[in-house]
Amino acid sequence: MTARRRADGGWTTPVVTPFSGTHRDVDPFVTPDGRRLYFSSDRPRGLGGPATFATWYVERRGGTWGPPVDPGAPLNSGAGDVFVSAARDGLLLFSSSRSGASRVFSARETAGRWETPQPVTFGSVTDAGNPAIAPSGRFAVFVRAPAGGAADLFVSCRSAATWEEPRAIAGAVNSPFADFAPSIDAAERFLYFTSERPGVVGPVAAGTRPPGDLYRIGLDAAGVGCQIRR
């Protein structure tokens, strides 16, 4: 869906993007320069076998988005590949189950070719998901869900090529409900995320998954605390 901020500070009514509306298209991410939009989709890839989610992208052409592009291997695999985010220097983080268990991988595109994705460890953590790397590349916010518990958001600072031990996001971001799908604005001032805590809809019956709402909080209030290059 696409919406624009109005002059009065509100939002226009969301509409379906031209390249979507037929298949399951999720996890949209617009690169910091606004020129490319990555998303995850189960649309056919011509590989045969059961459909799995893969990474696709569209590029900005004037005032519209171009046709969806499947970057193919090695960025995509025969397993599920979802939730892409990218820093200004071209470093991509995404979730994939290509190694058996779902974890975060990184990759770069050089001269139109993708390097082989490499698994990412945040400190000692390997079971991260929904990775949102900051535009500066100095930190990443991701999701962890303990066995039998709800998903929470964590942050890991980056020093050279090393990711530090993660910390839980502060500012009452994490709740007893699922908190996930983080996103960081281009100016690195705000963290956006989805939470299934009671919100627009309010409490739901036991055993029913809440619909979830979008939330925003300043990075300082969220206790990110990394050396942020604005």
Secondary structure, DSSP 8 states (H G I E B T S, - for coil): -B--B-TTS-B---B--TT-SSS-EEEEEE-TTSSEEEEEE----S--SS---EEEEEEEETTEE---B---TTTS-SS-EEEEEE-TTS-EEEEE-TTSS-EEEEE-EETTEE---EE--BTTB---EEEEE-TTSSEEEEEE--TTS--EEEEEEEETTEE---EE-TTTT--SS-EEEEEE-TTS-EEEEEE-SS-SS----TTS----EEEEEETTTTT--S----
